[in-house]
Amino acid sequence: MYDYLLGGKHNFPADRAAAQQLLQVVPESADIALSNRLFLGRAVQALADRGIRQFIDLGSGIPTQGNVHEIVQRVHRASRVLYVDIDPVAIVAANEILADNPYCRAIEGDFTRPDLIADALTRGDLATIFDLDQPTALLYFAVLQQVRPSQVESIVAPLRDRLPAGSAIAISHISQVAVDTHGEDSVEIAKNVFRAQADTEITLRSPEEILPHFGDFTLLEPGLTRLPDWRPRRGEPDPYVNAPERSPMLGGVGIRA
Ligand SMILES: C[S@@+](CC[C@H](N)C(=O)[O-])C[C@H]1O[C@@H](n2cnc3c(N)ncnc32)[C@H](O)[C@@H]1O
């Protein structure tokens, strides 16, 4: 669904039908997906520019155009990227894209099981590429809203808290502000589509509920903001650039001192 919303080619008739249904009730869905994707690009670029050379993208989807490895390997050719997604179709597509890339891997995995992800990184091929004792960026873009509120911290903390100084965590998240701008009814309809089509329960959170997941990491300026307000780039086609107050997602990037 997400790939279709972004105008990608890695989707099936069932994905397209579900995404069309979502677009009927929430016409802004494609705008939200694009705005999130552009935030991903700016956040990852900022981290690569700070010298981070290892990235773990949790709930990555399919790494097509403009994805993490393209951005960070433009800064440093040997930057490492691990893509993790629960969708086996996304991982097959990812492995095709990454076939000639010696520093990137895509694995089928569940980000709600950080213990298994950390364990996988210490074994076999992955252990020859990744080292969690080196500064690492954890990327949770548009994924934590799919986790029950009571579980989020226990999912994020085990990986986040074991990372060394110089590491980072980036989060984008659908926010409670969506209710103010789009109304309770639209939000409820959108949640119902996700329930029916993706068997996913979406939870909107306030900034105060999202902030604790950065742990003791220090937020880079401008903090946790609406996505188009996070270090906007002139000329970027963010659909919300002229009306950031309508953007329903928040994002931020934290660094461990
Ligand atoms: C909205 S997309 C976000 C993709 C990408 N992070 C981005 O922001 O462009 C959500 C992705 O999370 C994946 N996902 C959902 N639950 C997951 C889980 N428990 N573990 C790993 N991936 C998951 C889905 O398969 C999907 O690819």
The ligand as an SDF file (V2000), in Angstrom:
LIG
                    3D

 27 29  0  0  0  0  0  0  0  0999 V2000
    4.2660    2.9070    6.5080 C   0  0  0  0  0  0  0  0  0  0  0  0
    5.5260    1.7890    5.9940 S   0  0  0  0  0  0  0  0  0  0  0  0
    6.9780    2.7470    6.3740 C   0  0  0  0  0  0  0  0  0  0  0  0
    8.1500    2.4550    5.4700 C   0  0  0  0  0  0  0  0  0  0  0  0
    9.4030    3.2850    5.7340 C   0  0  0  0  0  0  0  0  0  0  0  0
    9.8500    3.1280    7.1070 N   0  0  0  0  0  0  0  0  0  0  0  0
    9.1860    4.7430    5.4390 C   0  0  0  0  0  0  0  0  0  0  0  0
    8.9610    5.5210    6.3660 O   0  0  0  0  0  0  0  0  0  0  0  0
    9.2430    5.1420    4.2800 O   0  0  0  0  0  0  0  0  0  0  0  0
    5.5080    0.5820    7.3200 C   0  0  0  0  0  0  0  0  0  0  0  0
    6.4080   -0.6190    7.0910 C   0  0  0  0  0  0  0  0  0  0  0  0
    6.5530   -1.3090    8.3390 O   0  0  0  0  0  0  0  0  0  0  0  0
    6.5240   -2.7080    8.1020 C   0  0  0  0  0  0  0  0  0  0  0  0
    6.1840   -3.3640    9.3890 N   0  0  0  0  0  0  0  0  0  0  0  0
    4.9940   -3.3490   10.0350 C   0  0  0  0  0  0  0  0  0  0  0  0
    5.0810   -4.0200   11.2110 N   0  0  0  0  0  0  0  0  0  0  0  0
    6.3610   -4.4740   11.2950 C   0  0  0  0  0  0  0  0  0  0  0  0
    7.0740   -5.2330   12.2730 C   0  0  0  0  0  0  0  0  0  0  0  0
    6.4840   -5.6500   13.3960 N   0  0  0  0  0  0  0  0  0  0  0  0
    8.3810   -5.5150   12.0440 N   0  0  0  0  0  0  0  0  0  0  0  0
    8.9890   -5.0980   10.8930 C   0  0  0  0  0  0  0  0  0  0  0  0
    8.3630   -4.3820    9.9340 N   0  0  0  0  0  0  0  0  0  0  0  0
    7.0690   -4.0630   10.1320 C   0  0  0  0  0  0  0  0  0  0  0  0
    5.5160   -2.8760    6.9910 C   0  0  0  0  0  0  0  0  0  0  0  0
    5.6740   -4.1120    6.3200 O   0  0  0  0  0  0  0  0  0  0  0  0
    5.8400   -1.6520    6.1190 C   0  0  0  0  0  0  0  0  0  0  0  0
    6.8140   -1.9730    5.1540 O   0  0  0  0  0  0  0  0  0  0  0  0
  1  2  1  0
  2  3  1  0
  2 10  1  0
  3  4  1  0
  4  5  1  0
  5  6  1  0
  5  7  1  0
  7  8  2  0
  7  9  1  0
 10 11  1  0
 11 12  1  0
 11 26  1  0
 12 13  1  0
 13 14  1  0
 13 24  1  0
 14 15  1  0
 14 23  1  0
 15 16  2  0
 16 17  1  0
 17 18  1  0
 17 23  2  0
 18 19  1  0
 18 20  2  0
 20 21  1  0
 21 22  2  0
 22 23  1  0
 24 25  1  0
 24 26  1  0
 26 27  1  0
M  CHG  2   2   1   9  -1
M  END
$$$$
